[in-house]
């Protein structure tokens, strides 16, 4: 092993590195230029991606939640005995719905998006997946792509503003998809509220038919009225759970978010130099190892 160790006098210094670079200047220059050229080609030839942004603000229990809670507390144990309850719009529920696979599935099915998401694997003339594919894209594949690379939901904890981003190669689709997802989320929450109100009203009517307690009947009538009001609000308000304060607009063609050309151009030169130096060091190391192996064979032919 001692024969393969590098003597201190032969260890690489800065001057030695510069000498190695000069000795291999063609390989050094070719590697650096090829790296810069490849990165710049990617920056200017890659398909641009755009971002559609919707800003939403959750409604503050405007659908009767607080009113129902106040009514129930007024009647104390009577409401609990009768099993009366209520449900209201939950802010976290709205946020999680925007992130959910259920909403994504509804969105993809309504727009037939699989051929668009995987356009390179789709035969538009035949209206089917390419025949050379062993495994055509599935809803699982689409969900992974969408959740990881396309849709992003962020929440400002101070202002409670929810930002829904859609990043896609078609700027018009990016804006349209963001607005459509917000609309579908509101539609889902509105329909859910109407179903819950209908179920609550049916339950209240059943309670009325089975009680003669005046106070409890008064409570039930008030709660029924609140649920009717909730249903009326749901029917009349498009932005039921999430108020769209800033809908997505189509970005200008030059305002893409990827590739980041300036950043790529800035890092291309140092990255090219780094890879060129790495190549020089690899060539130097390979040359030294070959020389050491030859010396070892010459000194002890029988060992090899």
N, C-alpha and C positions, 0 to 999 in steps of 0.2 A: 504493500500500500504506500510505502514511503516514496517509491519511484513515481507514483502518480500525483503526489502533492506538489503544489505550485510553490517554488522558492520565492521568498519575499522580494527578491530582486526582479522577479518576472511578473509580479502582481500588477494589475492594470491601474494606472494613474490617469489623471485628467489629460496630461500631455500624451500619454500612451493611447488614450481613447481618441484624441484628435488625430494622432498618427494613423490609427486604424481606420478612421473615417476617411482620411486622405487616401490611404492605400486602397480603400474600397469605395471610392467616391462615386463610381458609376452605379453600383448597387444601392448606395445610400441615397443618391439623388433620385434614382428610379423609384425606390420605395416611397420616399417622401412625396414625390410628384404624383404617383399613382394613388396614394391615400387621399391627398387633397383633391385630385380630380374625381375620385369616386364619391367623396362626400359632397362635393359641389354638384356633381351630376344628380345625386339623389335629391339634393335640396331644390334643384330647379326642374327636375323631371318627375318627381313623385307626385301622385295625385293629391292636390290640396284638400284639407279637411276644414269644415266650417262648424261654427257653434251657434245653435239656437238657444236662447236663454229666456225662461219665463220666471218672473218673480211673483210669489204668492204669499198671502198673509192669512193664516187660519182665522176663521170666524170665532168670536168670543162668546160661546154659549148663547147665540142669538136664536136658537131653535127651541127654547123652552126648558133647557136643563135646569137653570137656576130657579126659574119660576116653579117648576114641578117640585124641586127640592124644598123650596120654601113652603109650598102647599102641604107636602107630606109632613114637614116638621110641625105645622100648625095643628095637625090632627093627631100627633103623637102616636100612641100605641094602636089606635084604631086602624091606621093604614098598614102597620106591620101585621096585625092580626088578619086583615083581609088579603094580605099578600100583594099590596099595591106597590108598583115600582115605576121607574122611568129610565130612559136612556137619552143621552145627548151626544152631540158631536164632540169627539175627543181629538185634540190637536195631534197627539202622538199617533193616533190611529190613522189620521189623514196622511201624516208623513210616511208611516210604514206602508200605507197603501200605494203611494207613489213609487216605493222601492220594491213592491211585491211582484212576484212572478205571476200571480193571478191577474193583475192589471196588465202586465206585459203580454200574457197569453191572449187576453181579450183584444189588446191593441194589434197584435200580429195577425190574429184571425180576421179582424175587421178590415185590415188593409192588405191582407195577403202579402206579407212582407218577407217571407222566407226567400222567394226568388230574388228579391231586391238585396237582402242582406248577403246572400251568397250568389251574386250575379255571375261570377266567373264559373260557377258550377251548373248554371242554368242554361238550357238550350231554348232560347226565346222562340225560334222558328217552330220547334216541336211542342213547346209549352210543357216541357218535362225536364227532369234532371239529366245531365249528360250520361250517355250509356256506358262510358268508360269508368264511371265512379263505382268503386266497390261499396262505399257507404255514403249514400246521399245525406245531406245535412238534415238534422232532426230539430225538434223544438228545444231539446236540451242544448244542442250546439248554438242555436240562436240565442237562448237565454244567457249562456256563458259569455258570448260575444257582447250582447247588449248590456248586461250588468257590469262587465269589466271595462269595456272600451267605449260604449256609446252613450249610455245614460248615467248622469251623476246628480245626486240630490244632496244639497248642503243646507244647513240651518244656522242662521245667525242667532246665537243664544240671547243676545241683548235686544234685538229688534223683533225677533221671532219670524223674520222674513225667510221664506223657503225659496231657494234658488234651484230650479230644474234646468239642467244643461243637457242638450243633445248634440253630440259631435259626429258629423257625417260628411261624406265627400260631396254630397249635393246640398248646396246652401239653402235652396228652397225647401227641400225635404227636412232639413235639420230644424228649420223654424216651424214648419207645419207639424212635425212629429212632436215637438215640445208643446205646442198649443193643444194638440189632440190628446196627449197624455194628461194634461191638466184638466181638459174637458171631461175625459173619461173618468178621472178620479172624482170629480164633482158629481158626475152622473151616477157613479156607483154609490157614493155616500148619500145622495138624495134618494135614490131608489131604496136603499137600505133603511133610511129614516122613515120613508112612507110605509114600508112593510112593517117596521116595528110599531109605528103609530097605529096601523090597522089592527095589528095583533093586540096592542094595549087596549084599544077601544072595544074590541070584541071581549077581552077579559073583563073590562069595566062593566060592560052590559051584562055579562054573566053574574058579576058581583051584585049588580043592582037587582037582578031577579031573585037573589037569594039573601037579601038583607032588608030588614025593616028599621034598622038603626038610623035615626034622622041624621045624626052627625056624620056617619059614614057615608050615607047617600049624598050628603052635601059635598063631602070630599071627593067622591067618585065623579059627581057632575063637574066639579071644577077641574079635575084631572082630565076628564074627557074633553072638556073645552080646550084645555092646554094642548092636548094631542091633536085636536082638530086645527088649532092655530098652527101647530108644528107642520101638519100636512099642507096647510095652505101656503106656508112659507116655502116649503120644499118644492111645491108645484110652481111657484112664481119666481123663484130665484135660481138662475143658471149657475152662479158661483155659490153653491150651497155651503160647502165646508171650507173651501179655499178661495179666497178673494183674489182674483188676478189683478194685481196692481201694475204689472208691466208685462204685456204679452210679448212673445218672441216675434222679432221682425227679421226679414231676410237680410243677412249681412252683405256688404259690398263684395264683389268678386275678388278684390285684392285683399280683403281682410280675413284671410284664413288663419287658423290657429296652428296648423301643421302642414308641411314641415316648417320649422323655425329657421328660415334661411340665414338670417344675420348670425344667429348663434352657431349654426353649423359652419358658416364661413369663418367665424372667429376661432373655433376649436380645431378646424381642419389642419391648420399649419402646425400647431404644437403636437397634435396627435400624429401627423405625418412624420415629424422629426423624431418623436418617441419611437414609432415603429421602425424607422430607418436605423436608429441607434440600436434598437433591440436586434435587428437583423445583423448589423455589423458585429455585435457581441456574440451572436449565435454562430456566425461564420468563424470568428476568432476562436471560440470555444471548440468548435468542431475541428479546426485545423490543429489546435494544440493537442486535443485528444488523439488524433490520428498520428501526430508526431510522437507522442509518448508511447503509443501502442507499438509503433515501428521500432522505437528504441528498446522497448521491453523484449520484443521478439528477437532483435539482434543480440541482446545481452544474454538471453536464455532461450535458444531455439527449441529445446526439448520440452519446455513448459507449454508450448503452443502447438 
